[in-house]
Amino acid sequence: MQILEARNLKKFYREKGREVEAVRDVSLTLAAGEILAFLGPNGAGKTTSIKMIAGLIRPDDGWVRICDRDPHHQPQALKLLGAVLEGNRNVYWRYTPEENLEYFGVLRGMSQNAARKRAADLLERFNLAHKRRALVQSLSRGMQQKLAIAVSLMHQPSLLLLDEPTLGLDVEATEDVKRLVREIVQEGCAILLTTHQLAIAEELSNRVAIINKGEIVTEETTDELIRQFSGSAYVIETERPIDAERVRKLHLLGLECATSRTIHVADAPMLYQVLAILKPLPILQIQKDQANLTDVFLKLVRGDEA
């Protein structure tokens, strides 16, 4: 089921007497149970695009639909939307987790009884029940972040805008948040993820869209995007130095040993020829020239050759 559809979004601003196109022809789609990582450098038009999707600012051209409803003309569309802002600005620090959840639930149109029951369920699920009456300002950053996500889920939105969910968290809290994000998606929620932590985006997302200078420069499944930017070469490392006879046979294939225990192989067909020569010499590791999302991002945004 298609949850989000944004088509040909454009936004202009006036700056120092001239018109600046902040966003040009941005189109995004997002299905139920899917995470789209929406990435870009500062000033690329990412925040402006998200504000148009969330109904906070009107596009100068193009349109947005959330579950086939227009957030700029149909207020019920906004009831299908949840948002977690960067850090923990979604909650009141002088309230308890229980008070925050019930307050925002009622604000979203829930009855007091329904909000209280939903809050209790979320506190249990997010492992915050033992802190339900503690002031938010006394909680760890990880707990505050989990509470912010819980608040965004009170009204069971179809679309969740998730900004920097693990920023500043320790390893344990980061793993907790990643687990919760996966659970939310498995239940059918669609997530638009924005983050500068590209390793998190790579790990969680199904697809990636990268925006630069107001335009989408690529949109692809995460695995396919990384595959496109990965090489075909391999590095073989043996446990012991390669003997002279094997070195001679490798030379006949046109290969030189990088070190006494390391060989660079150009492609998969040659890899098996090399392994046949090395057999039964113990292999420590075989590593493919594999890109990561950071490599891809820098190549597309900065044109890095490395």
TILUMPA-773434 format. One record per residue (C-alpha): x, y, z; residue in three letters. Coordinates in steps of 0.02 Angstrom, whole numbers, plus 50000, padded with zeros to 5 digits. Layout:
BEGIN
XYZAla
...
This chain:
BEGIN
500005000050000Met
500675017249952Gln
500785028250107Ile
501715043550041Leu
501735050849868Glu
502575067549833Ala
502675073349652Arg
503715087149572Asn
503845097749728Leu
504565115149701Lys
504915129149823Lys
505615146449790Phe
506265159249913Tyr
506825177149892Arg
508585180649950Glu
509455197449933Lys
508225203049800Gly
508345187549692Arg
507305171749681Glu
508145155749740Val
507455138549697Glu
507695128649858Ala
506825112949794Val
506565108149613Arg
505515093649552Asp
505735082649705Val
504715066649695Ser
504655053149830Leu
503595037849863Thr
503505026950017Leu
502535010850045Ala
501885002950204Ala
503234993250296Gly
504645002450209Glu
506045014050268Ile
506645027250145Leu
508255035950197Ala
508135053850133Phe
509915060450136Leu
510795076250087Gly
512095088950145Pro
511575104350243Asn
510665116750132Gly
510225103650000Ala
508335106150015Gly
507995091250127Lys
507155100850270Thr
506115111250149Thr
505515095250064Ser
505045087350230Ile
504095102950284Lys
503085102150124Met
502715083750152Ile
502185087350331Ala
501015101350278Gly
502035114850365Leu
502395124950209Ile
501505124950042Arg
502435119749885Pro
502485132549745Asp
502175118149627Asp
501865099549641Gly
500825089949767Trp
500875078249917Val
499735063749966Arg
499765054050129Ile
498665038650108Cys
497885047749960Asp
497485063250065Arg
498185080650039Asp
499005087350199Pro
498835105250133His
496945104350106His
496325089350207Gln
496705090650393Pro
496325072150417Gln
497935068450320Ala
498935075550465Leu
498135062950583Lys
499045049450484Leu
500725057650515Leu
501935055950662Gly
503595064950683Ala
505145063350791Val
506235078750782Leu
508125078350800Glu
508625074950979Gly
507215074651106Asn
506215090451071Arg
504595080751053Asn
504275079551240Val
504045090951390Tyr
505495088751510Trp
504525093951665Arg
503195080751634Tyr
503365062251666Thr
503345049551523Pro
501585044651572Glu
500995062851570Glu
501845066251403Asn
501035051351319Leu
499305054851386Glu
499425073451346Tyr
499955070751165Phe
498685056851144Gly
497255068251194Val
497995081951086Leu
497865069850940Arg
496015067150973Gly
496045051951086Met
494905050551237Ser
495725051351409Gln
495395032851440Asn
496055027651269Ala
497605038451290Ala
497945031151463Arg
497815013251398Lys
498875016751244Arg
500185025451352Ala
500295010551470Ala
500524998751321Asp
501905009451246Leu
502815011651412Leu
502884992751429Glu
503424990051250Arg
504795003251257Phe
505404996951427Asn
504965013351511Leu
503605007451631Ala
504785008151781His
505115026551739Lys
503325031451701Arg
503225043951846Arg
505005050751837Ala
505265068051763Leu
505885067051584Val
507335078551625Gln
507995065151745Ser
508025051451612Leu
509515046151509Ser
509625052651332Arg
509215035351266Gly
507635034451370Met
507145051951315Gln
507355046851133Gln
506315031051157Lys
504965041651239Leu
504985053851093Ala
504685039350973Ile
503315032451086Ala
502455049551088Val
502475049850897Ser
501615032950893Leu
500195036951014Met
498915039250875His
499615024750772Gln
500155034850619Pro
500355027350446Ser
501875038350407Leu
503275042450530Leu
504545056350497Leu
506065050850594Leu
507495063350610Asp
509185058150684Glu
508475044150793Pro
510145038550865Thr
511115054950874Leu
512135056051034Gly
511585039151100Leu
512755026151173Asp
512935008951094Val
511605000351199Glu
510315014251174Ala
510685014650987Thr
510344995950973Glu
508714998251070Asp
508125011950952Val
508605002050796Lys
507634987050861Arg
506104997750894Leu
506195005650721Val
506234988350641Arg
504734982850745Glu
503744998450696Ile
504064995150512Val
503604976750527Gln
501904982250592Glu
501594991750429Gly
502125009450469Cys
503095018650332Ala
504625028450392Ile
505485043050308Leu
507185043050392Leu
508365058050390Thr
510085056850468Thr
511895061750445His
512405045050522Gln
512545035750357Leu
512975019050437Ala
511285019550525Ile
510415024050362Ala
511285009650273Glu
510814997250409Glu
508975002150426Leu
508375007950256Ser
507584998350113Asn
507855012549991Arg
508915028349983Val
508535045149903Ala
509935058049900Ile
509565076449872Ile
510865089449824Asn
510625107549773Lys
508745105349778Gly
508675090149663Glu
508585071449690Ile
510225064749620Val
509815046449649Thr
508435035349717Glu
508745016749726Glu
508605001749842Thr
510005002549971Thr
510794986149916Asp
510754990449731Glu
511475007749759Leu
512945000749856Ile
513184986949726Arg
513294999949587Gln
514715008849675Phe
515664993349730Ser
517124986649629Gly
517414969049565Ser
519144966649640Ala
519614955149785Tyr
521024954749912Val
521624937649972Ile
522634936550132Glu
523484920150179Thr
523974914650355Glu
525764910850302Arg
526934918550172Pro
526644912449995Ile
528054901049939Asp
529144904249784Ala
528324890849676Glu
526594898249703Arg
527264915749673Val
527944909549505Arg
526244902449455Lys
525394918649505Leu
526624928249396His
526074917649247Leu
524304924349276Leu
525004941949275Gly
524814944349463Leu
526054951749586Glu
525954948949774Cys
525634965349865Ala
526504958050018Thr
527174940750059Ser
525404935850115Arg
524264947250011Thr
523654946249830Ile
522514958149735His
521374949449609Val
520444959349476Ala
518834949249460Asp
517874933749512Ala
518424921949369Pro
520254924949411Met
519884923149596Leu
519534904549575Tyr
521134901949475Gln
522134910149614Val
521274899649748Leu
521714883849650Ala
523544889049652Ile
523524893249838Leu
522644877149890Lys
522924870150024Pro
523794885550096Leu
522704892050240Pro
521714907750193Ile
521504921150326Leu
520204931250230Gln
519504935550059Ile
518824953250051Gln
517824960849908Lys
518014979049859Asp
516364983849940Gln
515745001749948Ala
514695008450092Asn
513365021950095Leu
514635035050149Thr
515685031449993Asp
514135032749883Val
513535048749966Phe
515205057549946Leu
515385052349764Lys
513655058849720Leu
513695074749824Val
515515079949808Arg
516075070149657Gly
517445061549757Asp
518515049649659Glu
519095040249813Ala
